[in-house]
Amino acid sequence: MTPNLSVDTLAALWLLALLLISAPASLAQMKVRVNWSATAGGQSGFWVAHEEGIFKKNGLDVELLHIPSSSRAIQTMLAGELAISYVDPRNTIEANFSGAPVALLAGVTNRFTFSLMARPEIKRVGDLKGRKIGVTRIGSSTHTASLYALSQAGLKPGDYQILPLLEVPNILTALMAGQIDAGLISPPTTFRGRKAGLNELVNLGREGPEFASVAIGSPRAYVKANEEIVRRVVRSYVEAIHRFKTNKEVGLKVLQKYTRVKEPEILEATYTEYLNYIESIPYVSRKGLEIILGEMAEKEPKARQARPEDFLDARFLDELEREGLFKKLWGR
């Protein structure tokens, strides 16, 4: 039975229907798949954007995936099964040199956030000659960081064995079981390693150089075909980082959910650590990219002619800067 509605009510409903029909496409939720690639606090931007409704606020219907390791994530993006992901800049540059153009859209951390942890009997990085070193995957950020740390101690790739273990927590598990001798891990896993009595041979976050360590990337073909989606993802990331850094309750909540760490002291230490590591105004460090290109130039001729700008697409961040969003959020 149809309820009796007043003329004014019917008119209001008719007007609402007209508004919905004529609403611009820009208000529609745009579908996109984005990925976090490591169980580490540096991935908090996408976690917060998803959990706090920031993606939705910016008109995005996001499917948040977890494909471990940036090398695998890049392959998945190039296959068209994923749009945007956390990536390792060095791995991204290598993909470009191989004919797979992937652009770096934003910088997440411009320093290594890893520590090289070893079993208690190993006291120095140089003691790792002939030993087994755990990373997540070949071509991942952990792999890049391990190559740097080991080379600084005078070790060359043939001096040790690299074992891919898929996830950062798996590296700690393998260390504790004696299956590997050392490995690159990041907070919160770092704090668990210290608590377990492992030796922290080097903290690259404190002792390492400025380095383009983790970024957000996307295939250039996808960016060209979906500029508005990419624009909204970048904006969402910027707003989410501000929420993470200025709302400790939110930060601790996402860290607990996605890292599955329950110890309050480890969550607190992880949150505090990443307040310093994650870039508030997330440009990729050009100096950090220059260091990568300089290291690659020894074996890769293409790196000798390349410039940092060849791998960047910072226009979406530039738009936000011109708009005044960074000044609004951070006062600068």
C-alpha positions as CSV (number, residue, x, y, z in Angstrom):
1,M,0.0,0.0,0.0
2,T,1.5,3.4,-1.1
3,P,1.8,5.8,1.9
4,N,0.1,9.2,1.5
5,L,2.8,11.8,0.9
6,S,2.3,15.5,0.9
7,V,2.9,17.6,-2.3
8,D,6.0,19.2,-0.6
9,T,7.5,15.8,0.2
10,L,6.9,14.4,-3.3
11,A,8.5,17.6,-4.7
12,A,11.6,17.2,-2.4
13,L,12.0,13.5,-3.4
14,W,11.7,14.4,-7.1
15,L,14.4,17.1,-6.7
16,L,16.7,14.7,-4.9
17,A,16.3,12.1,-7.7
18,L,17.1,14.8,-10.3
19,L,20.2,15.8,-8.3
20,L,21.4,12.2,-8.1
21,I,20.9,11.6,-11.8
22,S,22.7,14.7,-12.8
23,A,25.6,14.4,-10.2
24,P,28.9,14.8,-11.9
25,A,31.0,11.7,-12.5
26,S,33.7,13.2,-10.2
27,L,31.5,12.5,-7.2
28,A,31.2,8.8,-8.0
29,Q,33.3,6.3,-6.1
30,M,36.2,5.3,-8.4
31,K,37.4,1.7,-8.1
32,V,41.1,1.1,-7.7
33,R,43.4,-1.7,-6.3
34,V,46.3,-0.5,-4.1
35,N,48.8,-2.6,-2.3
36,W,50.9,-2.6,0.9
37,S,54.0,-4.7,0.4
38,A,55.6,-5.2,3.9
39,T,54.6,-5.8,7.5
40,A,56.3,-2.6,8.6
41,G,55.2,0.6,10.1
42,G,56.2,2.5,7.0
43,Q,53.1,1.2,5.3
44,S,50.8,3.0,7.6
45,G,49.7,5.6,5.1
46,F,47.5,3.2,3.1
47,W,46.3,1.5,6.3
48,V,45.1,4.7,7.8
49,A,43.5,5.9,4.5
50,H,41.6,2.7,4.4
51,E,40.6,2.3,8.0
52,E,39.7,6.0,8.6
53,G,37.6,6.4,5.5
54,I,40.0,8.8,3.8
55,F,40.0,6.9,0.5
56,K,36.1,7.0,0.5
57,K,36.1,10.7,1.4
58,N,38.1,11.4,-1.7
59,G,35.8,9.4,-3.9
60,L,37.7,6.1,-4.1
61,D,36.4,2.6,-3.8
62,V,39.7,0.9,-2.8
63,E,40.5,-2.8,-2.7
64,L,43.4,-2.9,-0.4
65,L,45.7,-5.8,-1.2
66,H,48.8,-7.3,0.5
67,I,51.3,-8.6,-2.0
68,P,54.6,-9.1,-0.2
69,S,57.8,-7.5,-1.6
70,S,57.9,-4.6,-4.0
71,S,59.5,-6.7,-6.8
72,R,56.5,-8.9,-6.9
73,A,54.1,-5.9,-6.6
74,I,55.8,-4.3,-9.6
75,Q,55.3,-7.5,-11.6
76,T,51.6,-7.6,-10.6
77,M,51.1,-3.9,-11.6
78,L,52.7,-4.5,-15.0
79,A,50.4,-7.4,-15.5
80,G,47.4,-5.0,-15.0
81,E,46.2,-6.7,-11.8
82,L,47.1,-3.8,-9.5
83,A,47.2,-0.1,-9.9
84,I,49.4,1.5,-7.2
85,S,51.7,0.0,-4.6
86,Y,54.5,0.7,-2.1
87,V,57.7,0.0,-4.1
88,D,61.5,-0.1,-3.7
89,P,62.9,2.8,-5.8
90,R,66.0,0.8,-6.8
91,N,63.8,-2.1,-8.0
92,T,61.6,0.5,-9.8
93,I,64.6,1.9,-11.6
94,E,65.7,-1.6,-12.7
95,A,62.2,-2.2,-14.1
96,N,62.5,1.0,-16.1
97,F,65.9,0.0,-17.5
98,S,64.3,-3.3,-18.5
99,G,61.6,-1.6,-20.5
100,A,58.9,-1.5,-17.9
101,P,58.1,2.2,-17.2
102,V,57.0,2.6,-13.6
103,A,56.8,6.0,-12.0
104,L,57.5,7.1,-8.5
105,L,54.6,9.2,-7.3
106,A,55.5,9.9,-3.7
107,G,58.3,9.2,-1.2
108,V,57.5,7.3,1.9
109,T,60.8,7.0,3.6
110,N,64.0,8.7,2.4
111,R,66.2,6.7,4.7
112,F,66.6,3.0,5.2
113,T,64.3,1.9,8.0
114,F,66.1,-1.5,8.5
115,S,68.4,-2.9,11.0
116,L,70.8,-5.8,10.2
117,M,70.2,-8.2,13.0
118,A,72.3,-11.3,13.7
119,R,72.5,-14.3,16.0
120,P,74.2,-13.5,19.4
121,E,77.6,-15.1,18.4
122,I,78.0,-12.7,15.5
123,K,79.5,-9.4,16.6
124,R,80.4,-7.5,13.4
125,V,79.0,-7.2,9.8
126,G,82.4,-8.5,8.6
127,D,81.7,-11.8,10.5
128,L,79.0,-12.5,8.0
129,K,81.4,-13.8,5.3
130,G,80.2,-17.2,4.3
131,R,77.0,-16.8,6.2
132,K,73.3,-16.9,5.3
133,I,71.4,-13.5,5.1
134,G,67.6,-13.3,5.1
135,V,65.6,-10.8,3.0
136,T,62.0,-10.8,1.9
137,R,62.6,-11.2,-1.8
138,I,65.4,-10.5,-4.3
139,G,64.8,-7.0,-5.5
140,S,63.0,-5.9,-2.4
141,S,63.8,-3.0,-0.1
142,T,65.3,-5.5,2.4
143,H,67.5,-6.8,-0.4
144,T,68.6,-3.3,-1.4
145,A,69.4,-2.5,2.3
146,S,71.3,-5.7,2.8
147,L,73.5,-5.0,-0.2
148,Y,74.3,-1.6,1.1
149,A,75.1,-2.7,4.7
150,L,77.3,-5.6,3.6
151,S,79.2,-3.6,1.0
152,Q,80.0,-1.0,3.6
153,A,81.8,-3.7,5.5
154,G,83.8,-4.7,2.5
155,L,81.7,-7.8,1.6
156,K,80.8,-8.6,-2.0
157,P,77.8,-10.6,-3.2
158,G,79.8,-13.8,-3.6
159,D,80.9,-13.6,0.0
160,Y,77.5,-14.6,1.5
161,Q,74.3,-16.3,0.6
162,I,71.0,-14.4,0.3
163,L,67.8,-16.3,1.2
164,P,64.4,-14.9,0.3
165,L,61.8,-15.5,3.1
166,L,58.8,-13.5,1.8
167,E,57.9,-11.5,4.9
168,V,59.9,-9.5,7.5
169,P,58.5,-11.5,10.4
170,N,59.6,-14.7,8.7
171,I,63.2,-13.4,8.8
172,L,63.0,-13.1,12.6
173,T,61.5,-16.5,12.9
174,A,64.4,-18.0,10.8
175,L,67.0,-16.2,12.9
176,M,65.5,-17.5,16.1
177,A,65.5,-21.0,14.6
178,G,69.1,-20.8,13.5
179,Q,68.1,-21.2,9.8
180,I,69.9,-18.0,8.9
181,D,72.7,-16.1,10.5
182,A,71.5,-12.5,10.0
183,G,68.7,-10.6,8.3
184,L,67.3,-7.2,7.5
185,I,64.2,-6.4,9.6
186,S,62.2,-3.2,10.4
187,P,60.0,-2.0,13.2
188,P,58.0,-3.6,14.8
189,T,60.0,-6.7,14.1
190,T,63.3,-4.9,15.0
191,F,62.1,-4.4,18.6
192,R,61.1,-8.1,18.9
193,G,64.6,-9.0,17.7
194,R,66.3,-6.8,20.3
195,K,64.0,-8.2,23.0
196,A,65.0,-11.7,22.0
197,G,68.7,-11.0,22.4
198,L,69.8,-10.7,18.8
199,N,72.7,-8.5,17.9
200,E,71.9,-5.3,16.1
201,L,75.0,-5.0,13.9
202,V,73.9,-1.8,12.2
203,N,70.8,0.5,12.4
204,L,70.6,1.9,8.9
205,G,67.9,4.4,9.8
206,R,70.4,6.1,12.1
207,E,73.7,5.2,10.6
208,G,72.8,4.9,6.9
209,P,72.7,7.7,4.3
210,E,69.9,9.6,2.8
211,F,68.5,7.1,0.4
212,A,65.2,6.7,-1.5
213,S,64.2,3.6,0.4
214,V,60.4,3.2,0.0
215,A,58.1,5.0,-2.3
216,I,54.6,4.8,-3.9
217,G,54.7,3.8,-7.6
218,S,52.4,3.0,-10.5
219,P,52.9,2.0,-14.2
220,R,53.1,5.1,-16.4
221,A,50.5,3.7,-18.7
222,Y,48.0,3.4,-15.8
223,V,48.8,7.0,-14.6
224,K,48.2,8.3,-18.1
225,A,44.9,6.5,-18.4
226,N,43.7,7.2,-14.8
227,E,45.0,10.6,-13.8
228,E,42.0,11.4,-11.6
229,I,42.3,8.1,-9.6
230,V,46.0,8.6,-9.1
231,R,45.4,12.2,-8.0
232,R,42.9,11.0,-5.4
233,V,45.1,8.3,-4.1
234,V,48.1,10.7,-3.6
235,R,45.8,13.2,-1.8
236,S,44.5,10.4,0.4
237,Y,48.0,9.2,1.2
238,V,49.0,12.8,2.2
239,E,46.0,13.2,4.4
240,A,46.4,9.8,6.0
241,I,50.1,10.5,6.9
242,H,48.9,13.6,8.7
243,R,46.3,11.6,10.6
244,F,48.9,9.0,11.5
245,K,51.4,11.5,12.8
246,T,48.9,13.7,14.7
247,N,46.6,11.1,16.1
248,K,48.5,8.6,18.1
249,E,45.4,6.5,18.9
250,V,44.8,6.0,15.2
251,G,48.4,5.2,14.6
252,L,48.6,2.6,17.3
253,K,45.3,1.1,16.1
254,V,46.4,0.5,12.5
255,L,49.8,-0.8,13.6
256,Q,48.3,-3.3,15.9
257,K,45.8,-4.5,13.2
258,Y,48.2,-4.9,10.3
259,T,51.4,-5.9,12.0
260,R,49.5,-8.1,14.5
261,V,51.7,-7.0,17.3
262,K,50.0,-6.9,20.7
263,E,52.7,-5.8,23.1
264,P,52.0,-2.2,24.0
265,E,55.7,-1.3,24.4
266,I,56.6,-2.6,20.9
267,L,53.6,-0.7,19.3
268,E,54.6,2.5,21.1
269,A,58.3,2.2,20.0
270,T,57.3,1.4,16.4
271,Y,54.9,4.4,16.3
272,T,57.6,6.7,17.7
273,E,60.2,5.4,15.3
274,Y,58.1,6.0,12.2
275,L,57.1,9.5,13.2
276,N,60.7,10.4,12.2
277,Y,61.0,8.1,9.3
278,I,57.9,8.7,7.3
279,E,58.0,11.9,5.2
280,S,55.3,14.4,6.1
281,I,55.6,16.2,2.7
282,P,56.3,13.1,0.7
283,Y,58.6,13.9,-2.2
284,V,61.1,11.3,-3.2
285,S,64.6,12.3,-2.4
286,R,66.5,13.3,-5.6
287,K,69.7,12.9,-3.7
288,G,68.7,9.5,-2.6
289,L,68.0,8.5,-6.2
290,E,71.3,9.9,-7.3
291,I,73.0,7.6,-4.8
292,I,71.1,4.6,-6.2
293,L,72.0,5.5,-9.8
294,G,75.7,6.0,-8.8
295,E,75.8,2.5,-7.3
296,M,74.1,1.0,-10.3
297,A,76.4,2.8,-12.8
298,E,79.2,0.4,-12.0
299,K,77.4,-2.4,-13.8
300,E,74.5,-0.7,-15.6
301,P,75.5,1.6,-18.5
302,K,72.0,3.1,-18.6
303,A,72.4,4.4,-15.1
304,R,75.3,6.6,-16.1
305,Q,73.1,8.7,-18.4
306,A,69.9,8.6,-16.2
307,R,68.7,11.4,-14.0
308,P,66.4,11.2,-10.9
309,E,63.6,13.0,-12.9
310,D,63.5,10.2,-15.4
311,F,61.7,8.0,-12.7
312,L,59.6,10.6,-11.0
313,D,56.0,11.8,-11.5
314,A,55.6,14.4,-8.8
315,R,52.9,16.5,-10.5
316,F,50.2,15.3,-8.1
317,L,52.2,16.4,-5.1
318,D,53.1,19.6,-6.9
319,E,49.3,20.3,-7.3
320,L,48.7,19.7,-3.6
321,E,51.5,22.1,-2.8
322,R,50.1,24.8,-5.1
323,E,46.7,24.2,-3.6
324,G,48.2,24.9,-0.2
325,L,47.4,21.5,1.4
326,F,50.8,21.0,2.9
327,K,50.7,24.5,4.5
328,K,47.2,23.8,5.8
329,L,48.2,20.4,7.3
330,W,51.8,21.2,8.5
331,G,52.1,25.0,8.5
332,R,54.8,24.9,5.8
